Amino acid sequence: MAEDKIRRYQEALRELEVATRNVEKYVATITDVSEKLQNWDRVVISNVGDIGFPPEAHVKSINADDWFTAIQLAEALSNWHKVCHEVRNAWNAIPSENRMGLQPPES
């Protein structure tokens, strides 16, 4: 019985790793765009249809295909919080005498 709870905890930790990587992908895109836009007068955005930019603006490029919607970001953040809750619940379900050798979840 304790082995099932430990296995569920480990599965929840793996799900948390996936959810974290998903959010970090969005954060990396936002960070990259934010840094490029510090010099917005030298930025072009590609893959946006017929919108053109003058040659002197082609110093840094933002690929519109790398972007996502606010809903996608919200879903990723919501999922991460849900999985964190599942990790804590899975940890709490393991009897304390069976936690030896296991890393507790981050608080």
C-alpha positions in Angstrom: 0.0 0.0 0.0 2.8 2.5 0.9 4.6 1.5 -2.3 1.5 2.7 -4.3 1.5 6.0 -2.5 5.2 6.4 -3.1 4.8 5.6 -6.8 2.0 8.1 -7.1 4.2 10.8 -5.5 7.0 10.0 -8.0 4.5 10.2 -10.9 3.3 13.5 -9.6 6.9 14.8 -9.5 7.4 13.8 -13.1 4.2 15.6 -14.0 5.5 18.6 -12.2 8.7 18.5 -14.2 6.7 18.5 -17.5 4.4 21.3 -16.3 7.4 23.4 -15.2 9.2 22.9 -18.6 6.0 24.0 -20.3 5.7 27.2 -18.3 9.5 27.9 -18.7 9.1 27.7 -22.5 6.6 30.5 -22.4 8.7 32.5 -19.9 11.8 32.1 -22.2 9.8 33.5 -25.1 8.6 36.4 -23.1 12.0 37.2 -21.8 13.6 37.0 -25.2 11.0 39.4 -26.7 11.3 41.7 -23.7 15.0 42.0 -24.1 14.8 42.6 -27.8 12.1 45.2 -27.4 14.4 47.3 -25.1 15.6 48.6 -28.5 12.2 48.4 -30.2 13.2 50.7 -33.0 15.6 48.1 -34.3 13.2 45.1 -34.1 11.2 43.4 -36.8 8.5 40.8 -36.4 8.5 38.0 -38.9 5.6 35.8 -40.0 3.0 38.5 -39.6 1.7 38.6 -43.2 2.3 41.6 -45.4 3.5 43.9 -42.7 6.9 45.3 -43.8 9.8 46.9 -42.0 12.5 49.2 -43.3 16.0 47.7 -43.8 17.5 49.7 -41.0 15.1 48.1 -38.5 16.4 44.6 -39.2 18.8 44.4 -36.3 16.8 41.9 -34.2 13.9 39.7 -35.2 10.9 38.3 -33.3 9.3 35.3 -34.9 5.5 35.6 -34.5 5.2 31.8 -34.9 7.0 31.4 -31.5 4.2 33.4 -29.8 1.2 32.0 -28.0 -2.1 33.2 -26.7 -2.8 34.5 -23.2 -5.2 31.6 -22.8 -2.3 29.1 -23.6 -0.1 30.8 -21.0 -3.0 30.9 -18.4 -3.7 27.2 -19.0 0.0 26.3 -18.5 0.2 28.3 -15.3 -3.1 26.9 -14.0 -1.9 23.4 -14.8 1.4 24.0 -13.0 -0.5 25.1 -9.8 -2.8 22.1 -10.1 0.1 19.7 -10.4 1.9 21.3 -7.4 -1.2 20.7 -5.4 -1.3 17.1 -6.5 2.4 16.7 -5.5 1.7 18.0 -2.0 -1.4 15.8 -1.7 0.6 12.7 -2.8 3.4 13.6 -0.4 0.9 14.0 2.5 -0.6 10.6 1.6 2.7 8.8 2.3 3.0 7.7 5.9 5.8 9.6 7.6 7.6 6.3 8.4 7.8 5.5 4.7 9.2 8.9 3.6 12.8 8.0 4.5 15.0 8.5 1.4 12.4 10.6 -0.4 12.8 14.3 -1.2 9.9 16.3 0.1 8.2 18.7 -2.3 9.4 22.3 -2.4 7.2 24.6 -0.5 
